Amino acid sequence: MKAFSSYVMQLTQMPTKIVLCLLTLILFTPAQAAEVASLNYRLAPGDAIRINVFQQPDLTLDTRISENGSITYPLIGSLQLGGETLAAAEQQIAAGLRQGKYVKDPQVTITLLEIRGNQVSVLGQVSRPGRFPLDTQKTRLSDVLAMAGGVTASGSDIVVVSGIREGRPFHKEVDFPSIFSQGERNENILVAGGDVIFVDKAPVYYIYGEVQRPGVYRVERNMTVQQALAQGGGISLRGTDNGIKVYRKDAKGDVELKESELYDPVRADDVIYIRESLF
């Protein structure tokens, strides 16, 4: 008992923020602590919640938020809670009870029982496209792509995330490989319920004429014409690297014919033609 009193005395001498952090670590498991820290969580369709009103056990309700974001609560009726924080939802219920004169000074507490409405859609060039639940409020882009089996070989490096943040449209293009290769960890963003994650096809170029393996190939980062030729197996014995022709679309979609050098960059949808040597 004496040791515990000494510990409490030490706590009282610490700054308030440090004390709160310590209490969070002591009283909660890591998963629970993460939930407590996520005070800005917004309710979504499918979430299961428990509503308690202090000293009013008859008003305790376990319910699930409907597809349109509403619940039906005793005495008040329909309430729109989808998109609200827990605190805002508590205030909304308290206001309804107070204005209806059902409870003089209601103290409402909402507990999040299950985050089920929090699903994201993963579309495009992934192994298992579909909808996936967010089991926690700290799910990152890499976690969701792993659920979908990862990006396929034909998938782009750019991953597009669209959704709603704080009531406003959200759109972000993430250079996914750079998260790991260049340490851009801030780009590994947190995803939210309702997000749509899209992986487009990787850009390609076409090569034909006097090359070993004419065909369609992926445009790699900072790729040059020389590297593009190497992917095609190199120039054949009958070909020449003099006067390499590149057919390229301009901003209007018109095709332009360009004479290209070996170290010129390759762009998406380029058509590279290697002509036959005259000698």
N, C-alpha and C positions, 0 to 999 in steps of 0.2 A: 504493500500500500504506500509505503514511504517512497519507494522507487517511482511509482506511478505519479505521485504528487510532484516529485522532482521533475519528471518528464513534462508534466503540464506546465510547471513554472517556466521551463525552458521554452516551451511553445509560446507562452504569453509574451516573451521577450523578443520574439521574431517578428518581422514585418508580416502584415496580414496576408499578402499574396502568397508568401512562402508557407504560412500555416495552412492555408486552404489547399495548396498543392500537396502538402504532406498528408492532410486528412483525406484527400481524394485517394492517394496511394494506399493509405491504411484501410480505408473503409470499403474500397471497391476493387474488384478484379480489374486487370488491364482492359478487358472488353467493356466492362461497366464504366470505367473511368473515361473511356473514349466517348461513350454515349453521353455522360454527364457534361463533357467538354463541348459537345455539339449542341449548343443552346440555340443555334439558328436553324435547326432542322425544321423543315416544313412538311406538314402532313400531306399525304397523297392517297388517291383511291386504293383501297385494299388494305390500308394500315389498320391494325387492330389496336384499340385504345381502351383504357379504363378511366371512367370519369367518377370522381369522388367529390362530395360536398361535405365539408366539415360538420359533424353532428347531424347529418341528414342521410342516414343509411338507406332510406327508401329511394334516394335519388342516385345511388350508385348504379352505374351502367357499364357493362362490357359490350362494345359494339365495334363494327367495322365500317370504315368510310366507304361509301358507295362509289360507283364508277363516275358519277357526276360530282363527287367531292362532298356529298352531304351526309348527315346523320339525322335520325329522328330521336329527340330527347324528351323525356317525360315533362309534361306541363308546358313546355315551350314549343315543341313541334320540330319542324325541319330547320336545320342549321347548316350553313355552308362553311365547312372547316378545311376543305382541300386548299392547299397553298398557304395555310396559316401556320405560324409557329405555335408551339405548345402554349406559350404564354398568351398569345393573341387569342387562341381558341378558348383558353380558360377565362379570359376577360369577356369574350363573347357570350359564353354560357352564364357567367355571373351576371352580366348585364340583363340577359333575358329573365333570369330568376328574380332579379331586383325590380325591374320595370313591371313585371307581372305581379309583383307584391306576393310572390310565393315564399321567398326567403328574404329577410330584412338585410342581412349583411353576408351574402354567400361567399364562402372561401372554397374555390374550386381548384381541384388538382387533377391534371390529366397525366396518366402514365402510358407510355408507348409500349404495348405488349408485343407487337410484331410488325416489322417493316416488310410488308408484303407488296404493297402497291409500288414500292420502289423497284421498278424494272427498267432496264435499258434495252434498246434494240441495236443489234450489231448486224450490219448489212454489207453486201459487197464481197470483196475478195478475202474471205476468211474461211476456215475449214468447216465451221458449223454456224452458219448465220441463224439468227433467231433472237428471241427475247430471253433475258437473263435477270434473275433477282439480285438485288443488292442486299447482302446479308448484314452489312454494316454501313455506317455513315462515312467510312473512311476508305471507300473503294476507289482505286485509281484506274486510269486508262489501261495500264499494263495488265491489271488484274482482270478487267473485262475482256480484253483481247485474248488472254490466256483461257478464260472460260469458253470463248468461241473457237478454241483450237489454234489460235495464232493466225497471222497473215499468210496467205498462200504465196507460192513462188511468183505468181502473176500479179500480186498485189503491189500497190504503190507504197512508197515510203511515207507519203503524206496521209494522215488519218484525220478525218473531219468530224468534229463533235458539235452537234447542234442541240439546243434545248432552251430552258428558261432559267435565269438566275435573278433572284430578287424581283420577280415580276416582269423582267425584260428579256427580249430574245437574246440568245447567246449563240455565238458561232466562233469556232476556233479551229485553225488548221495546225496540226502538230506534226513536226518532222520526227516520226517515231524512233528511227534508229539513233538519232542524235542524243536521245535520252540516255543511252547506254554508252555509245562510242565517244561522245563529247562531254558527258557528265551534265547534260542539261536537265537535271532532275526536276526543276520547276515546271518543265513541259509535261511531266507525268501528272497531269491534272486530276483532281477529284471529279468523279462523275456523279450525276444526280439523277433521281428518278425521272423517267420520261425522256432522257437523253437519247438521241439517235447517233450512233457511231457508224460512219461510212468509210469503207476502204475501196477506193476506185482501182481500176486496172492501172498497172504501171505503164508509163509512156513507152512506146516502141518506135523502132525505125525499121526500114525495109532496105535490103541490099540485094542487088542482082547484077547480072552481067558476068564478067570474067572473074568470079571469086569461087573458092572451093565449095562453100556451102551457102548458096543464096537462100534468103528466107527472111523471117521476121524475128527481131531480137529486142531485148529490153534495153532502154536507154539508161546507162549507169551514170552515177554522179560525175560531173565534169568530163564526160566522155568526149574524146576527139575522134576525128574521122579515122585516124590510124588505129585506134583501139576498136572502133566499129569493124574495120576490115579484119582485125585479128579474130574477133568473135565469129566472123564469117569464114574463118579458116585461111584467110590471106588471099592475095591475088593469085589467080591461076597462072600457069606458064604462058598462056596466050594473052594475059591482061597486062595493063600498064597503069602506073600511078600518076601518069601525066594526063592532065585534063579530066580529073575526077568530076563527075557531074552530080549535083545534089538538087533534087526537086523539093521545094519547100513552100508551104502555104504562108501567105502574108496575113496581116491583121484582118483583111477583108475576106480571107478564105481563098483568094486567087493563088494559083500555083506559079511560083517563080523558078526559073532554072539558073543555078549558080555554078560557077567554076569553083571548086573547093581545093584547099590545101590539106595535107595530112594532119596538121595540128589545129585545124578549125574545129569549133565545138559542134557536136551533134545535138539536134533538137527533136522533140517529139514529132512523130509522123514524117520525118525526113525520109526521102527515097534516094538512096545512094546508088549510082550506076557506075560500074567500072567497064570502060570500053576496051575493045580488043586492040592490042598493039599492032601497028602497021608494019613492024619489022620482026 
